[in-house]
Each structure stands twice: as C-alpha cells, then as structure tokens.
C-alpha cells in the first residue's frame, strides 16, 4: 500500500513538472519554429559601422533559436518614420524590438507608448538631459568613460603638456545622449590642461560633408565622437583639408580602421559592438513574458587601437567581427 502511494506521488510530481515545462514552452513560443521574432531598427542600418553589431545579433539569434529581422534603413530616420516602422514590425509578428532611438524628446515619448505594446530594448538613450527611460533596458558602452579615455590617450602622446593647444570636436548627432556623454568625458579630462575648444561640428548636411571641416579654422587636435565623424575627419586629413590637425576618435567600422592604418587617425577607440549585438538579442529574448525576470541594463567594453598594435591577436578578433 505504501509502495503504491509513493508511486502515485512520484507520478503526480512528474506530471506537474511536465505541465510547468509545457507552460514555459508555450509562453516562450517554442513550437518547433523558434522562440519568437525580434526586429532590429537602427539608423542607416546598411552602413558598415553596424557590421560587428549585426554579426553579434546573428550569433545570438542562432544560439537562442530566435527569428531575427534587421530592418533596412538607408539613412537617418525621423521619430515619425521610426514609429511607423515599429508599428509595422509589431503587425508582422515581432515579439520584441531592439531599437536605436532617434535623438530628441519626441522619441522618448514615443518609446514610453511603445513600451506598453511590446518589449523594447535600446542600444542608446534617445536624448541628452535629465530624462531617463528607467523601464526600458539599454545595452551600450560607457560613453562617459569612452570620452575620458580618448582625452587620456591624447594627453599621453604629449606627456600631459598641451597647454595653449586648440581643439575641434565633431559628432554626427549632437543631441544624442551617447555623444553628449562622450563629450563630457573628454572635456572633464582636458578642462584643466589649458586646451581651448575652438569649434564644434554636429550633424553636417550631406551637401557640406566634404568641405565642412576644411572651412573651419586651424586647430591642433580634432576629437571625433562617433564612427561617421571619425571617417569624415580621416578623409579630411588624407585630402590635406584639416590644416595639420591630429585626429583622435571613436569608431567601429573597417573604414575607421583604414584611417588608423593609413595614419590619418592617431588613436581609435572601438566599442565592442559584437557584444552589444549579442547581449541585446539575448535581452530581447528574455523579455518575452519576463518569465526569468526583466532584462537589465548592460555595459559593453571598448578597445584602444593604435597603428602599432592594430594587428595584435586581440585586435584581429575585433577586426574579424567588423568584416562579417
């Protein structure tokens, strides 16, 4: 009798475990066709700067059995365009969205509304300032630390003696929080060193790309705060249009690496975009129903590249992800 009772209890326990497993599988959408679909929307997604990021996405999608779709955006988006794309992806069965939001307060309001419809994971804050989207997880580098390290590398080249030197700052989106934090970080290191910021360039139009830096007054250094700006400054050096300024910058494309290799750029800081892509996809997968808890903010690392160490073993691995 006791044996029969034990068998009954064991059977009930096994059935309970099976019910739990089945419930989890159903909630996660694991029906033989993968766990779900994640759509990725970034500015100018066809640009080479996203190569490592998209490679990380693909590897994570393979590991997590997720259907991945990167929306093709041939250029910069407005908040309205980005909203329409997200709505379209939701209508087409996206279970979560990874988003690089358009800079600006309007984007922040849009995200608050979207967050009520579908899990959203960001790879950048939408705007600089006091506002925070605390309910939306973010995967990104420590942008303040990136700016600080950039300034430190410049100072190291001159043994800290840059008093009286002049500086220009270039960025693609001046009102994005990523750029604002990078700028703050750089200025925090240079502010007591006697360096004067003479000019800043932000969001140059396509018509003036080739001449915008040439028209600026001569400075000793140029700090480029993103990949677009670094490549722009590197091309200006190659064309002898930067009046002898030395370029230090942040980039994540093979074009940026080429600028370093050809000595158009003195120092290149490369955020780990592969890890950003991988972790953001994993976080998006975890957001389906929040079964294992809501994904948390994550910070990815960055690497300092110089021409002399460009092809080190560590850097070769980074270059590989950029070329995929």
Sine and cosine of phi, psi and omega as CSV:
sin_phi,cos_phi,sin_psi,cos_psi,sin_omega,cos_omega
0.00,0.00,-0.72,0.70,0.03,-1.00
-0.89,0.46,-0.63,0.78,0.02,-1.00
-0.89,0.46,-0.68,0.74,0.01,-1.00
-0.89,0.45,-0.63,0.78,0.01,-1.00
-0.90,0.43,-0.65,0.76,0.01,-1.00
-0.90,0.43,-0.66,0.75,0.03,-1.00
-0.89,0.47,-0.65,0.76,0.01,-1.00
-0.89,0.46,-0.71,0.71,0.00,-1.00
-0.89,0.45,-0.68,0.73,0.01,-1.00
-0.89,0.46,-0.68,0.74,0.01,-1.00
-0.89,0.46,-0.70,0.72,0.02,-1.00
-0.88,0.47,-0.63,0.78,0.00,-1.00
-0.91,0.42,-0.69,0.73,0.02,-1.00
-0.89,0.46,-0.69,0.72,0.02,-1.00
-0.88,0.47,-0.63,0.77,0.02,-1.00
-0.90,0.44,-0.68,0.74,0.03,-1.00
-0.89,0.45,-0.66,0.75,0.01,-1.00
-0.89,0.45,-0.63,0.78,0.04,-1.00
-0.90,0.44,-0.68,0.73,0.01,-1.00
-0.89,0.46,-0.71,0.70,0.00,-1.00
-0.88,0.48,-0.68,0.73,0.01,-1.00
-0.89,0.45,-0.66,0.75,-0.01,-1.00
-0.90,0.45,-0.69,0.72,0.03,-1.00
-0.89,0.45,-0.69,0.72,0.00,-1.00
-0.88,0.47,-0.64,0.77,0.01,-1.00
-0.93,0.38,-0.68,0.73,-0.01,-1.00
-0.91,0.42,-0.57,0.82,0.01,-1.00
-0.99,0.10,-0.04,1.00,0.05,-1.00
0.95,0.31,0.41,0.91,-0.05,-1.00
-1.00,0.07,1.00,0.07,-0.13,-0.99
-0.88,-0.47,0.41,0.91,-0.04,-1.00
1.00,-0.08,-0.14,0.99,-0.02,-1.00
-0.88,-0.48,0.36,0.93,-0.01,-1.00
0.99,-0.12,0.21,-0.98,-0.08,-1.00
-0.97,0.25,-0.44,0.90,-0.05,-1.00
0.29,-0.96,-0.14,-0.99,-0.05,-1.00
-0.85,-0.52,0.72,-0.70,0.07,-1.00
-0.86,-0.51,0.79,-0.61,0.06,-1.00
-0.97,-0.23,0.63,-0.78,-0.05,-1.00
-0.87,-0.49,0.79,-0.61,-0.05,-1.00
-0.78,-0.63,0.91,-0.41,0.04,-1.00
-0.73,-0.68,0.33,-0.94,0.02,-1.00
-0.92,0.39,0.77,-0.64,0.08,-1.00
0.78,0.63,0.83,0.55,-0.15,-0.99
-0.89,0.46,-0.33,0.94,-0.02,-1.00
-0.99,0.13,-0.10,1.00,-0.02,-1.00
-0.95,0.32,0.53,-0.85,-0.04,-1.00
-0.90,0.43,-0.30,0.95,-0.01,-1.00
-0.89,0.45,-0.33,0.94,-0.04,-1.00
-1.00,-0.08,0.08,1.00,-0.11,-0.99
-0.85,0.53,-0.79,0.62,-0.02,-1.00
-0.92,0.40,-0.63,0.78,0.04,-1.00
-0.86,0.50,-0.74,0.67,-0.02,-1.00
-0.93,0.36,-0.53,0.85,0.07,-1.00
-0.91,0.42,-0.67,0.74,0.07,-1.00
-0.88,0.47,-0.65,0.76,0.07,-1.00
-0.86,0.51,-0.73,0.69,-0.05,-1.00
-0.90,0.44,-0.67,0.74,-0.01,-1.00
-0.91,0.42,-0.65,0.76,0.02,-1.00
-0.94,0.35,-0.63,0.78,0.02,-1.00
-0.88,0.47,-0.60,0.80,0.05,-1.00
-0.92,0.39,-0.71,0.71,-0.01,-1.00
-0.92,0.39,-0.60,0.80,-0.08,-1.00
-1.00,-0.06,0.00,1.00,-0.02,-1.00
0.84,0.53,0.73,0.68,-0.02,-1.00
-0.95,-0.30,0.64,-0.77,0.15,-0.99
-0.98,0.17,0.86,-0.50,-0.08,-1.00
-0.94,-0.34,0.70,-0.72,0.08,-1.00
-0.68,-0.73,0.90,-0.44,0.07,-1.00
-0.99,-0.12,0.90,-0.44,-0.04,-1.00
-0.93,0.36,0.74,-0.67,0.02,-1.00
-0.98,0.18,0.90,-0.44,0.06,-1.00
-0.84,-0.54,0.94,-0.35,-0.12,-0.99
-0.96,0.27,-0.12,0.99,-0.01,-1.00
-0.28,-0.96,-0.26,-0.97,0.00,-1.00
-0.94,0.33,0.57,-0.82,0.00,-1.00
-0.96,-0.27,0.45,-0.89,0.21,-0.98
-1.00,-0.01,0.22,-0.98,0.03,-1.00
-0.87,0.48,-0.64,0.77,0.00,-1.00
-0.90,0.44,-0.68,0.73,0.00,-1.00
-0.91,0.42,-0.66,0.75,0.00,-1.00
-0.91,0.42,-0.63,0.77,0.04,-1.00
-0.88,0.47,-0.70,0.71,0.00,-1.00
-0.88,0.48,-0.65,0.76,0.00,-1.00
-0.90,0.43,-0.70,0.71,0.00,-1.00
-0.88,0.47,-0.70,0.71,0.02,-1.00
-0.87,0.49,-0.64,0.77,0.03,-1.00
-0.90,0.43,-0.67,0.75,0.01,-1.00
-0.92,0.40,-0.60,0.80,0.06,-1.00
-0.89,0.46,-0.70,0.71,0.00,-1.00
-0.89,0.45,-0.44,0.90,-0.02,-1.00
-0.99,-0.12,0.31,0.95,0.18,-0.98
1.00,-0.09,0.21,0.98,0.04,-1.00
-0.90,0.43,0.74,-0.67,0.05,-1.00
-1.00,0.00,-0.33,0.94,0.04,-1.00
-0.34,-0.94,0.35,-0.94,-0.03,-1.00
-0.78,-0.63,0.74,-0.67,0.17,-0.99
-0.98,-0.21,0.79,-0.61,-0.21,-0.98
-0.70,-0.72,0.71,-0.70,0.28,-0.96
-0.99,-0.17,0.98,-0.21,-0.14,-0.99
-0.94,0.34,0.50,-0.87,0.11,-0.99
-0.91,0.41,0.73,-0.68,0.01,-1.00
-0.87,0.50,0.61,-0.79,0.06,-1.00
0.75,-0.66,0.38,-0.93,-0.03,-1.00
-0.92,0.40,-0.53,0.85,0.00,-1.00
-0.88,0.47,-0.61,0.79,0.01,-1.00
-0.90,0.44,-0.62,0.79,0.00,-1.00
-0.89,0.45,-0.66,0.75,0.03,-1.00
-0.91,0.41,-0.64,0.77,0.02,-1.00
-0.88,0.48,-0.67,0.74,-0.03,-1.00
-0.92,0.40,-0.59,0.81,0.03,-1.00
-0.89,0.47,-0.61,0.79,0.01,-1.00
-0.96,0.29,-0.68,0.73,-0.02,-1.00
-0.91,0.42,-0.57,0.82,-0.02,-1.00
-0.88,0.48,-0.32,0.95,0.03,-1.00
-1.00,0.09,-0.25,0.97,-0.05,-1.00
-0.98,-0.18,-0.58,0.82,-0.15,-0.99
-0.41,-0.91,0.54,-0.84,0.09,-1.00
-0.87,0.49,0.76,-0.65,0.00,-1.00
-0.84,-0.55,0.69,-0.72,0.09,-1.00
-0.81,-0.59,0.75,-0.66,-0.06,-1.00
-0.98,-0.20,0.46,-0.89,0.17,-0.99
-0.92,-0.39,0.22,0.98,0.07,-1.00
-0.13,-0.99,0.56,-0.83,0.14,-0.99
-0.93,0.37,0.51,-0.86,-0.06,-1.00
-0.98,0.21,-0.40,0.91,-0.12,-0.99
-0.45,-0.89,0.43,-0.90,0.08,-1.00
-1.00,0.07,0.46,-0.89,0.05,-1.00
0.77,-0.64,-0.38,-0.92,-0.11,-0.99
-0.98,0.18,-0.49,0.87,-0.12,-0.99
-0.91,0.42,0.59,-0.81,0.04,-1.00
-0.65,-0.76,0.64,-0.77,0.07,-1.00
-0.99,-0.15,0.97,0.26,-0.15,-0.99
-0.91,0.42,-0.36,0.93,-0.04,-1.00
-1.00,0.07,-0.13,0.99,-0.05,-1.00
-0.93,-0.38,0.86,-0.50,-0.01,-1.00
-0.92,0.38,0.50,-0.86,-0.06,-1.00
-0.73,-0.69,0.69,-0.72,0.11,-0.99
-0.89,-0.46,0.87,-0.50,-0.04,-1.00
-0.25,-0.97,0.25,-0.97,0.11,-0.99
-0.96,0.28,0.23,-0.97,0.13,-0.99
-0.98,0.20,0.99,-0.11,-0.13,-0.99
-0.93,0.38,-0.56,0.83,0.06,-1.00
-0.89,0.45,-0.70,0.72,0.02,-1.00
-0.91,0.42,-0.58,0.81,0.06,-1.00
-0.86,0.51,-0.74,0.68,0.02,-1.00
-0.89,0.46,-0.65,0.76,0.03,-1.00
-0.88,0.47,-0.72,0.69,-0.03,-1.00
-0.90,0.45,-0.60,0.80,0.03,-1.00
-0.87,0.49,-0.72,0.70,0.02,-1.00
-0.92,0.39,-0.61,0.79,0.02,-1.00
-0.90,0.44,-0.64,0.76,0.03,-1.00
-0.89,0.45,-0.65,0.76,0.06,-1.00
-0.88,0.47,-0.73,0.68,-0.01,-1.00
-0.89,0.45,-0.62,0.79,0.00,-1.00
-0.87,0.49,-0.57,0.82,-0.01,-1.00
-0.93,0.37,-0.31,0.95,-0.05,-1.00
-0.84,-0.55,0.34,0.94,0.01,-1.00
0.79,0.61,0.54,0.84,0.03,-1.00
0.98,0.20,-0.04,1.00,-0.07,-1.00
-0.99,-0.13,1.00,0.07,0.00,-1.00
-0.82,-0.57,0.34,0.94,0.00,-1.00
-0.87,0.50,0.75,-0.66,0.01,-1.00
1.00,0.06,-0.08,1.00,0.01,-1.00
-0.98,0.21,0.36,-0.93,-0.04,-1.00
-0.88,-0.47,0.43,-0.90,-0.16,-0.99
-0.66,-0.75,0.64,-0.77,0.18,-0.98
-0.89,-0.46,0.55,-0.84,-0.02,-1.00
-0.84,-0.55,0.74,-0.67,-0.03,-1.00
-0.83,-0.56,0.68,-0.73,0.07,-1.00
-0.52,-0.85,0.42,-0.91,0.01,-1.00
-0.99,0.15,-0.73,0.68,0.01,-1.00
-0.84,-0.55,0.99,-0.13,-0.09,-1.00
-0.93,0.38,-0.38,0.92,-0.05,-1.00
-0.99,-0.15,0.19,0.98,0.07,-1.00
-1.00,0.09,0.51,-0.86,-0.02,-1.00
-0.92,0.40,-0.58,0.81,0.01,-1.00
-0.84,0.54,-0.75,0.66,0.00,-1.00
-0.91,0.41,-0.68,0.73,-0.01,-1.00
-0.87,0.49,-0.66,0.75,0.01,-1.00
-0.93,0.37,-0.64,0.77,0.04,-1.00
-0.89,0.45,-0.66,0.75,0.02,-1.00
-0.90,0.45,-0.72,0.69,0.01,-1.00
-0.85,0.52,-0.68,0.74,0.00,-1.00
-0.88,0.48,-0.71,0.71,0.00,-1.00
-0.91,0.42,-0.71,0.70,-0.03,-1.00
-0.91,0.42,-0.56,0.83,-0.01,-1.00
-0.89,0.46,-0.49,0.87,0.01,-1.00
-1.00,0.08,-0.57,0.82,-0.12,-0.99
-1.00,-0.04,-0.24,0.97,-0.19,-0.98
-0.88,0.47,-0.50,0.87,-0.03,-1.00
-0.98,-0.22,0.24,0.97,-0.05,-1.00
-0.98,-0.22,0.04,1.00,0.05,-1.00
0.99,0.11,0.26,0.97,0.04,-1.00
-1.00,0.02,0.71,-0.71,-0.01,-1.00
-0.95,-0.31,0.81,-0.59,0.11,-0.99
-0.98,0.18,0.92,-0.39,-0.09,-1.00
-1.00,0.01,-0.64,0.77,0.00,-1.00
-0.46,-0.89,0.32,-0.95,0.08,-1.00
-0.69,-0.72,0.62,-0.78,0.04,-1.00
-0.85,-0.52,0.77,-0.64,0.02,-1.00
-0.61,-0.79,0.68,-0.73,0.04,-1.00
0.80,0.60,0.82,0.58,0.06,-1.00
-0.91,0.41,0.59,-0.80,0.03,-1.00
-0.96,0.30,0.36,-0.93,-0.02,-1.00
-0.87,0.49,-0.51,0.86,-0.04,-1.00
-0.94,0.33,-0.40,0.92,-0.08,-1.00
-0.93,-0.36,0.12,0.99,-0.07,-1.00
-0.80,0.60,-0.72,0.70,-0.13,-0.99
-0.97,0.25,-0.29,0.96,-0.10,-1.00
-0.86,-0.51,-0.17,0.99,-0.14,-0.99
-0.87,0.49,-0.63,0.78,-0.01,-1.00
-0.98,0.17,-0.55,0.84,0.02,-1.00
-0.88,0.48,-0.54,0.84,-0.04,-1.00
-0.98,0.21,-0.24,0.97,-0.02,-1.00
-0.98,0.20,0.43,-0.91,0.00,-1.00
-0.93,0.38,0.35,-0.94,-0.04,-1.00
-0.92,0.40,0.70,-0.72,0.12,-0.99
-0.74,-0.68,0.27,-0.96,0.00,-1.00
-0.98,0.19,-0.60,0.80,-0.05,-1.00
-0.72,-0.69,0.48,-0.88,0.16,-0.99
-0.81,-0.59,0.78,-0.63,0.09,-1.00
-0.96,-0.27,0.85,-0.52,0.01,-1.00
-0.97,-0.25,0.84,-0.55,-0.19,-0.98
-1.00,-0.08,0.06,1.00,0.04,-1.00
-0.35,-0.94,0.14,-0.99,-0.10,-1.00
-0.88,0.48,-0.73,0.68,0.00,-1.00
-0.83,0.56,-0.73,0.68,-0.06,-1.00
-0.93,0.36,-0.60,0.80,0.01,-1.00
-0.91,0.42,-0.70,0.71,0.03,-1.00
-0.90,0.43,-0.63,0.78,0.04,-1.00
-0.87,0.49,-0.72,0.69,0.01,-1.00
-0.93,0.37,-0.63,0.78,0.02,-1.00
-0.88,0.47,-0.65,0.76,0.04,-1.00
-0.91,0.41,-0.59,0.81,0.03,-1.00
-0.91,0.42,-0.62,0.79,0.06,-1.00
-0.90,0.43,-0.72,0.70,-0.01,-1.00
-0.86,0.52,-0.61,0.80,-0.02,-1.00
-1.00,0.06,0.13,0.99,-0.03,-1.00
0.85,0.53,0.60,0.80,-0.03,-1.00
-0.95,-0.32,0.14,0.99,-0.02,-1.00
-0.95,-0.32,0.20,0.98,0.15,-0.99
0.84,0.54,0.54,0.84,0.08,-1.00
1.00,0.04,0.05,1.00,0.00,-1.00
-0.92,0.38,0.56,-0.83,0.07,-1.00
-0.99,-0.12,0.69,-0.73,-0.13,-0.99
-0.96,-0.28,0.74,-0.67,0.13,-0.99
-0.81,-0.59,0.73,-0.68,-0.08,-1.00
-0.32,-0.95,0.02,-1.00,-0.01,-1.00
-0.91,-0.41,0.77,-0.64,-0.02,-1.00
-0.41,-0.91,0.24,-0.97,-0.04,-1.00
-0.52,-0.86,0.50,0.87,0.01,-1.00
-0.79,-0.61,0.27,-0.96,0.07,-1.00
-0.92,0.40,-0.46,0.89,0.09,-1.00
-0.89,0.45,-0.64,0.77,0.04,-1.00
-0.91,0.42,-0.66,0.75,0.04,-1.00
-0.89,0.46,-0.64,0.77,0.02,-1.00
-0.88,0.47,-0.65,0.76,0.04,-1.00
-0.87,0.48,-0.61,0.79,0.04,-1.00
-0.94,0.35,-0.70,0.71,-0.05,-1.00
-0.90,0.43,-0.52,0.86,-0.01,-1.00
-1.00,-0.05,0.15,0.99,0.07,-1.00
0.94,0.34,0.31,0.95,0.09,-1.00
-0.98,0.19,-0.34,0.94,0.02,-1.00
-0.79,-0.61,0.68,-0.73,-0.05,-1.00
-0.99,0.14,-0.60,0.80,-0.07,-1.00
-0.49,-0.87,0.68,-0.74,-0.04,-1.00
-0.81,-0.58,0.81,-0.58,0.10,-0.99
-0.98,-0.21,0.81,-0.59,-0.10,-0.99
-0.89,-0.45,0.94,-0.34,0.11,-0.99
-0.91,0.42,0.51,-0.86,-0.01,-1.00
-0.98,0.19,0.99,0.14,-0.05,-1.00
-0.95,0.33,-0.45,0.89,0.08,-1.00
-0.87,0.49,-0.75,0.67,0.00,-1.00
-0.91,0.42,-0.60,0.80,0.04,-1.00
-0.88,0.48,-0.68,0.73,0.05,-1.00
-0.91,0.42,-0.70,0.71,-0.04,-1.00
-0.90,0.44,-0.76,0.65,-0.07,-1.00
-0.93,0.37,-0.56,0.83,0.01,-1.00
-0.93,0.37,-0.60,0.80,0.04,-1.00
-0.93,0.38,-0.68,0.74,0.04,-1.00
-0.88,0.47,-0.67,0.74,0.02,-1.00
-0.90,0.44,-0.65,0.76,0.04,-1.00
-0.90,0.44,-0.64,0.77,0.02,-1.00
-0.90,0.44,-0.62,0.78,0.01,-1.00
-0.93,0.36,-0.35,0.94,-0.08,-1.00
-0.98,0.22,-0.20,0.98,-0.01,-1.00
-0.92,0.40,0.99,-0.16,0.03,-1.00
0.98,0.21,-0.08,1.00,-0.01,-1.00
0.79,0.61,0.63,0.78,-0.05,-1.00
-0.87,0.49,-0.68,0.74,-0.03,-1.00
-0.97,-0.25,0.40,0.91,0.01,-1.00
0.99,-0.12,0.49,-0.87,-0.01,-1.00
-0.92,0.38,0.70,-0.72,0.03,-1.00
-0.88,0.48,0.55,-0.84,-0.05,-1.00
-0.98,-0.21,0.28,-0.96,0.12,-0.99
-0.87,0.49,0.59,-0.81,0.03,-1.00
-0.71,-0.71,0.59,-0.81,0.02,-1.00
-0.92,-0.39,0.79,-0.61,0.02,-1.00
-0.99,-0.14,0.37,-0.93,-0.07,-1.00
-0.99,0.12,0.04,-1.00,0.11,-0.99
-0.60,-0.80,0.32,-0.95,-0.05,-1.00
-0.84,-0.55,0.65,-0.76,0.08,-1.00
-1.00,-0.04,0.86,-0.52,0.02,-1.00
-0.92,-0.39,0.70,-0.71,0.15,-0.99
-0.85,-0.53,0.32,-0.95,-0.01,-1.00
-0.86,0.51,-0.60,0.80,-0.07,-1.00
-0.95,0.30,-0.37,0.93,0.01,-1.00
-0.90,-0.43,0.28,0.96,-0.11,-0.99
-0.83,0.55,-0.61,0.79,-0.09,-1.00
-0.95,-0.32,0.50,0.87,0.13,-0.99
-0.92,0.40,0.25,-0.97,-0.04,-1.00
-0.85,0.53,-0.71,0.71,-0.01,-1.00
-0.88,0.47,-0.71,0.71,-0.04,-1.00
-0.94,0.34,-0.51,0.86,0.05,-1.00
-0.88,0.47,-0.60,0.80,0.04,-1.00
-0.90,0.43,-0.63,0.78,0.03,-1.00
-0.93,0.38,-0.69,0.72,0.01,-1.00
-0.88,0.48,-0.57,0.82,0.02,-1.00
-0.88,0.47,-0.71,0.71,-0.01,-1.00
-0.91,0.41,-0.53,0.85,0.02,-1.00
-0.94,0.35,-0.43,0.90,-0.11,-0.99
-1.00,-0.08,0.06,1.00,-0.04,-1.00
-0.99,0.10,0.00,0.00,0.00,0.00
